[in-house]
């Protein structure tokens, strides 16, 4: 996946939404807040097709956001930033007094806001799960041109340079931005600040609810004047290009836009009574970014006579009840870009239960590796940005899920060194069950899965015992039971189905990734693999349609 420099684009969300109908949705999960129970906003979760609606928090709460790897949900509750697992467990205060804005792409920290939005706001990095807070910058005190200007909905780019926010002079018209655009009204304005040039303030139109999502490179905001969701290039501080995402229509205004964790979907809310923010019947919608004006591709979710808001989509398996860490990816290669600031990584995916791939790097042969990104599940390629052209790097990749992390790949890059394999480490946070379990407990769990005819997790459990404890008596028992399981026709059928599903998910993901990056030839190859390998699968028809669209 290509992750470009953060500044180049601005998405503006207009408030006209048209002809929303049921359409195909990704494999994933949506979290959002809703007033459907008791009249107060609380956090809910559902599948991306609108099924499986579950209330996760029963006290007043708002603005939930999945971590990039799907292992955490952060949200606001009263004055505090809280953290919980995707099933609502392990719920705790992460940082008292802070307001959540977004996850950083590493998934190990959050961007949060502290202070009054009228006079004294600041942006902080909050580490997960420790809650350690580090100030990044002040707003009103750090930017002289914001003196007397209210700044809200602050977010910061991954390289800690660019800030998006909504600004106003409390109903009074008037300021001229660095890019020459003038404020002629007293409403909210979509604004970008440059930390390298703190005297600059760039205004891009009337609007609110701006955001820089963790994947980059798009900023976006709700256009208060009505219109379309638009992508605008702003690297030269002008509206350089315009790309419509959603057409003006009859459903009404939209709010609360966010980009999915795989950077392919727009989630937002819409209704007819746009002037009634606090009480109107807003519903959740999904729109694929590669089908910007296709109303047939738009899906309406969470249809309920209540005020739904702040949806966020994680694309991947729900991280609940995961008992085994994923297998380690292999064969990592790294190709540095000619500009020195990018590096294209490729690897082989050896697991089917990952929630993402953690990308780590270091710029000194003696330094520790640092996680900088989480690529979506099913990925086998990712292009890093923000590198220092004057430095040399080493890279490695791990598969991750709620149960733990795999061993790293081989190192690749200019200062890569041979590295002995390490045992799998527990997942981020305090969930260490998989690492702590001995061979007896893992074998018992596999036996229980086998007895319950959960053949795929049983097979993985036996394989885990054999791999992690090869010299134990339990490993010999696991080998015998694994052979018996493979000879069982029902188990073989289940394993074949799991392999099929994993291959389809991986190939479709790769096809979309290459198509989105402009590499149509490679995208065609992956779509064709789905068609040739599994012609009876429903995804084969989708692949055929995608192939036709690429010609």
Secondary structure, 3 states (H helix, E strand, C coil): CECCCHHHEEEEEECCECCCCCCCCCCEEEEEEECCCCCCCEEEEEECCCCCCEECCCCCCEEEEECCCCCCEEEEECCEEEEECCCCCCCEEEEECCEEEEECCCCCEEEEEEEECCCEEEEEEEECCCCCEEEEEECCCCCHHHCCCEEEEEEECCCCCEEEEEEECCCCCCCECCCCCECCCCCCEEEEEECCCCCCEEEEEEEEEEEECCCCCEEEEEECCCCCEEEEECCCCCCCCEEEEECCCCCEEEEEEEECCCCCEEEEEEECCCCCCCCCCCEEEEEECCCCCCHHHCEEECCCCCCEEEEEEEECCCCCCCCCCCCCCEEEEEEECCCCCCEEEEEECCCCCCCEEEEEEECCCCCCCEEEEEEECCCCEEEECCCCCCCCCEEEEEEEECCEECCCCCCEECCCCCCCCCCCCCCCCCCCHHHHCCHHHHHHHHHHHHHCCCHHHHHHHHHHHHHHCCCCHHHHHHHHHHHHHHHCHHHHHHHHHHHHHHHHHHHHHHHHHHHHCCCHHHHHHHHHHHHHHCCCCHHHHHHHHHHHHHC
